[in-house]
Amino acid sequence: MAPAQRGYSYLAVLFLVALTAAGLAALGQAWSTAAQRERERELAFRGGEMARAIDAYAKASPGLPQRYPESLEDLLADNRAGRPRHHLRRAYVDPFTGQADWELMPEPSQPASFSAVRSRSERPLLREFWLDGSQVRVARDLVFAARDYAVNARPQPSPDMPASAASAASR
């Protein structure tokens, strides 16, 4: 081998290693973003399920006024009517904290009860606006309230919807 041609193989391997590292870094970033989006989707699903369970618990109250649950265990086994009802099959784990440590938001009219839940995580979200248009910054900003996930809620007509379409939507 001539002295002028030494080191080219080494340089080619070094370039290949650098190219592979850059590709793996980009792949890692894409995987991290996909995992974050999945956590956000799971948070929306689990929070919605818990809000629907809170609403079902309140609507199953014997007599008036409707009572909201005092703990998550009330949603798992509701014994108020004699036979147990399960408004929630299991206590969902918060996808951001990895624990079933949801913050219970008190119902103003019943301070010992709660009508909404939210994550305790301060982890930033990829999404900047929630479905209702409100601005969100961290997972803790998302509040899953029973009134927003009411089981028998009728759609409200929008101001630009014709009256005939609004009455058809509420049937």
ZIRANOR-V671915 format. One record per residue. N is the residue number from 1. RES is the residue in one letter. SS is DSSP state (2 for helix, 1 for strand, 0 for the rest). PSI is psi in whole degrees, -180 to 180 (* if undefined). OMEGA is omega in degrees with one decimal (none if undefined). Layout:
<<N | RES | SS | PSI | OMEGA> <N | RES | SS | PSI | OMEGA>>
This chain:
<<1 | M | 0 | 135 | -178.5> <2 | A | 0 | 145 | -178.5> <3 | P | 2 | -28 | -177.9> <4 | A | 2 | -17 | -175.8> <5 | Q | 2 | 4 | -179.1> <6 | R | 0 | 144 | 172.8> <7 | G | 0 | -8 | -179.5> <8 | Y | 2 | -37 | 177.6> <9 | S | 2 | -42 | 178.9> <10 | Y | 2 | -44 | 178.8> <11 | L | 2 | -39 | 178.9> <12 | A | 2 | -42 | 178.4> <13 | V | 2 | -42 | 178.1> <14 | L | 2 | -42 | 177.3> <15 | F | 2 | -41 | 178.7> <16 | L | 2 | -41 | 177.7> <17 | V | 2 | -43 | 179.2> <18 | A | 2 | -41 | 178.3> <19 | L | 2 | -41 | 177.7> <20 | T | 2 | -42 | 179.3> <21 | A | 2 | -42 | 178.6> <22 | A | 2 | -41 | 177.6> <23 | G | 2 | -43 | 178.9> <24 | L | 2 | -35 | 177.4> <25 | A | 2 | -43 | 178.0> <26 | A | 2 | -40 | 178.2> <27 | L | 2 | -41 | 177.8> <28 | G | 2 | -40 | 178.1> <29 | Q | 2 | -43 | 178.5> <30 | A | 2 | -40 | 179.1> <31 | W | 2 | -42 | 179.7> <32 | S | 2 | -43 | 178.2> <33 | T | 2 | -42 | 178.6> <34 | A | 2 | -40 | 178.6> <35 | A | 2 | -39 | 178.3> <36 | Q | 2 | -44 | 178.4> <37 | R | 2 | -40 | 178.6> <38 | E | 2 | -41 | 176.4> <39 | R | 2 | -41 | 179.1> <40 | E | 2 | -41 | 176.9> <41 | R | 2 | -43 | 179.4> <42 | E | 2 | -40 | 178.0> <43 | L | 2 | -44 | 179.0> <44 | A | 2 | -43 | -180.0> <45 | F | 2 | -51 | -176.5> <46 | R | 2 | -42 | 177.3> <47 | G | 2 | -40 | 177.0> <48 | G | 2 | -41 | 177.9> <49 | E | 2 | -42 | 179.9> <50 | M | 2 | -39 | 178.0> <51 | A | 2 | -41 | 177.0> <52 | R | 2 | -38 | 178.3> <53 | A | 2 | -40 | 177.5> <54 | I | 2 | -44 | 179.0> <55 | D | 2 | -43 | 179.2> <56 | A | 2 | -39 | 177.7> <57 | Y | 2 | -47 | -178.8> <58 | A | 2 | -41 | -179.1> <59 | K | 2 | -21 | 178.5> <60 | A | 0 | 5 | -179.3> <61 | S | 0 | 129 | 175.0> <62 | P | 0 | 120 | -179.6> <63 | G | 0 | -176 | 179.4> <64 | L | 0 | 154 | -3.8> <65 | P | 0 | 165 | 177.9> <66 | Q | 0 | 137 | 178.7> <67 | R | 0 | 137 | 175.8> <68 | Y | 0 | 159 | -178.7> <69 | P | 0 | 155 | 177.8> <70 | E | 0 | -19 | 178.3> <71 | S | 0 | 166 | 177.3> <72 | L | 2 | -29 | 179.3> <73 | E | 2 | -30 | 177.0> <74 | D | 2 | -32 | 178.9> <75 | L | 2 | -29 | -178.8> <76 | L | 2 | -37 | 179.5> <77 | A | 0 | 102 | 179.8> <78 | D | 1 | 107 | -177.1> <79 | N | 0 | 17 | -175.5> <80 | R | 0 | -29 | -175.0> <81 | A | 0 | 13 | 179.8> <82 | G | 0 | -55 | 176.8> <83 | R | 0 | 144 | -175.5> <84 | P | 0 | 139 | 172.3> <85 | R | 1 | 143 | -178.7> <86 | H | 0 | 96 | 179.4> <87 | H | 0 | -25 | 178.4> <88 | L | 0 | 130 | -176.6> <89 | R | 0 | -33 | 179.9> <90 | R | 0 | 159 | 176.3> <91 | A | 0 | 113 | -177.8> <92 | Y | 0 | 143 | 175.6> <93 | V | 0 | 136 | 175.8> <94 | D | 0 | 121 | -177.3> <95 | P | 0 | -16 | 179.6> <96 | F | 0 | -32 | -179.7> <97 | T | 0 | -21 | -178.8> <98 | G | 0 | 10 | -179.4> <99 | Q | 0 | 160 | 176.1> <100 | A | 0 | 59 | -175.3> <101 | D | 0 | 45 | -178.9> <102 | W | 0 | 145 | 173.5> <103 | E | 1 | 124 | -178.7> <104 | L | 1 | 122 | -177.5> <105 | M | 1 | 119 | -175.4> <106 | P | 1 | 146 | 173.7> <107 | E | 1 | 124 | -176.1> <108 | P | 0 | -38 | -177.5> <109 | S | 0 | -14 | -179.7> <110 | Q | 1 | 82 | -172.7> <111 | P | 1 | -27 | 179.9> <112 | A | 1 | -8 | -177.0> <113 | S | 1 | 169 | 176.7> <114 | F | 1 | 148 | -179.8> <115 | S | 1 | 5 | 179.7> <116 | A | 1 | 160 | 175.9> <117 | V | 1 | 158 | 172.5> <118 | R | 1 | 161 | 179.6> <119 | S | 0 | 154 | 175.1> <120 | R | 0 | -5 | -174.1> <121 | S | 0 | 138 | 174.8> <122 | E | 0 | 15 | -178.1> <123 | R | 0 | 133 | -179.2> <124 | P | 1 | 149 | 178.2> <125 | L | 0 | 154 | 174.4> <126 | L | 0 | -38 | -178.7> <127 | R | 0 | 140 | -178.7> <128 | E | 0 | -23 | -178.8> <129 | F | 1 | 141 | 179.6> <130 | W | 0 | 176 | -175.9> <131 | L | 0 | -32 | -179.4> <132 | D | 0 | 3 | 178.7> <133 | G | 0 | -5 | 179.8> <134 | S | 0 | 148 | -178.3> <135 | Q | 1 | 135 | 177.6> <136 | V | 0 | 146 | -179.2> <137 | R | 0 | -47 | -178.7> <138 | V | 1 | 166 | -177.5> <139 | A | 2 | -32 | -178.3> <140 | R | 2 | -20 | -180.0> <141 | D | 2 | -20 | -177.8> <142 | L | 0 | 116 | 179.1> <143 | V | 1 | 127 | -179.9> <144 | F | 1 | 96 | -174.7> <145 | A | 1 | 144 | -179.4> <146 | A | 2 | -38 | -177.3> <147 | R | 2 | -27 | 179.7> <148 | D | 2 | -17 | -177.3> <149 | Y | 2 | 30 | -177.1> <150 | A | 0 | 133 | -175.0> <151 | V | 0 | -44 | -176.5> <152 | N | 0 | 28 | -178.3> <153 | A | 0 | 138 | 176.4> <154 | R | 0 | 143 | 178.4> <155 | P | 0 | 137 | 179.4> <156 | Q | 0 | 137 | 180.0> <157 | P | 0 | 142 | 175.7> <158 | S | 0 | 159 | -176.9> <159 | P | 0 | -29 | -177.8> <160 | D | 0 | 5 | 179.3> <161 | M | 0 | 132 | 177.6> <162 | P | 0 | 151 | -177.2> <163 | A | 2 | -37 | -179.5> <164 | S | 2 | -38 | 178.6> <165 | A | 2 | -35 | 179.3> <166 | A | 2 | -41 | 179.5> <167 | S | 2 | -33 | 177.3> <168 | A | 2 | -35 | -179.1> <169 | A | 2 | -28 | -176.9> <170 | S | 0 | -3 | 179.2> <171 | R | 0 | * | none>>
